Amino acid sequence: MRILFLCNKSPYPAREGGPIAMKSLIDGLLAAGHQVKVLAVNSEKYQVNPDEIPEEFLQQTDIELVDLDLRIRPFGALMAFLKNESYHVKRFISKDFKRKLLEVLQASTFDIVQLETVFMMPYVADIREHTRAPIVLRAHNIEHLIWKRIARQTKFPPKKLYLHHLSKTLRTFELESLNKVDGIAAITRKDAAFFRGLTNSSTIDIPYALEPAKFAPAFKVARKPLFFHLGAMNWIPNQEGISWFLEKVWPLVIKKKPEARFVLAGRFMPDWLLQYKAPGIEVVGEVNDASEFVRKHDIAVVPLLSGSGIRIKIIEAMALGKTVLTTTIGAEGINYVDMKELFIADNAEKMAAIMVQLHESPALAEKTGRSARHLVQDLHDSSKVVERLLLFYENLSQVKNC
């Protein structure tokens, strides 16, 4: 099959959740012998120098990047507010991107056009005009739900009001989009069930997948386990969750275990975190090799209070044989058993208590890490996931051609 990917960010380099998920799927399709063409947005939020993309990836995907200015403009935000439109989506509407898309569609034929995230939906009408290929929406999250949860956590009334507006308008656009595509590939079972209740479009769950062989596990846990968090801090739910953790959870841990240590790493670390000082806390910022960083630490703490979709960093930590402590929201999309493959805590007291328990029992942490690795091998192996996706593509094509 020949598949056109329209991406809201470049899949290469795969430095954060969205691009990692895109590249994983693209790599899997290529490995299965299929052809892939990539057309991606290149913005200041995720700036990529085309000259730095490896020749092999260029040849495999014929990737093309279109520069887009996604910076928030007060006037644009105000106009979207007054017109009751989604400002999130409007920023992705570009004459340059449309022009390049039409060039691609006129130059080649495709069996599938896959839209990576709802933010590529404004181009559906243009795609329909130039190809009969089925269109698949790859839903990385239920996008409006992220903003709804953030709004709930926000205290400042004017900001809370505006965030609710963003969530409402994004929800309207997101739900209207569902019936405009031929198929929806949600990243979690829960998200797929949500979409099925609102659309007649064929829907499947295609989780984040990886090649387990590329994630050599490090099961051994230190006598005094080292806690860590790895995540990009330009994603609001990460920053919100870490702020809550440092204020509400860590003081309870350090009170019981003064020797405990927590290492915080990730891209786009804000100044207030880089300058943060507290007993047992080390902030290192961006790391060169994420997998190596995870291997050298013991227990991942992912204190998410909002967000949607699947946490790729959690799946990767599990693949590396690490115990993960997170919230119910953080574990969404993972088919886990609590206290077997990972640990769940939705309040500060429980999270602190589990951290103390794991600090006292490295053997328990190691056992959980091994179970986590087995789960990833069973449910997130790239070859198995891509096989399901290809069957989905074939069914859509058959229906389209009837």
Buried (B, 14 or more C-beta within 10 A) or exposed (E): BEBBBBBBBBBBBBBBBBBBBBBBBBBBBBEBEBBBBBBBBBBEBBEBEEEEBEEEBBEBBBBBBBEBEBEEEEEEBEEBBEEEBBBBBBBBEBEEBBEBBBEBBEEEEBBBBBBBBBBBBBBBEBBEEBBEBBBBBBBBBBBBBBBBBBBEBBEEEEEBEBBBBBBBBBBBBBBEBBEBBBBBBBBBBBBBEBBBEEBEBBBBBBBBBBBBEEBEBBBEBEEEBBBBBBBBBBBBBBBBBBBBBBEBBBEBBBEEBEEBBBBBBBBBBEEEBEEBEEBBBEBBEBBEEBBEBBBBBBBBBBBBBBBBBBBBBBBBBBBBBBBBBBBEBBBBBBEBEEEEBBBBBEEBEBBBBBBBEBBEBBEBBBBBBEBBBBBBBEBBBBEBBBEBBBEBBBBBBEEBEE
